[in-house]
């Protein structure tokens, strides 16, 4: 445990950021899963909507610094490719 006041504050900040980032990453996984499930069901309109929402959240995570920009682009591309192949 830290004895220095600034390090105690830094630890609190790190814990808060860690929890926030973990929640965002969890939501991303859920949204990607929902998009794939909608595509597997064959409902093209719902699948496109779920894909749009997933891509939006991935972009938001990248803008907040939770994901690297290239990681976000790669995840969006892979998700889009999988959804489109399931719908085809």
Protein Blocks (a to p, Z undefined) as FASTA:
>chain_A
ZZbfklmmmmmmmmmmmmmmmmmmmmmmmmmmmmmmmmmnopaklmmmmmmmmmmmmmmm
mmnomacfklmmmmmmmmmmmmmmmmZZ
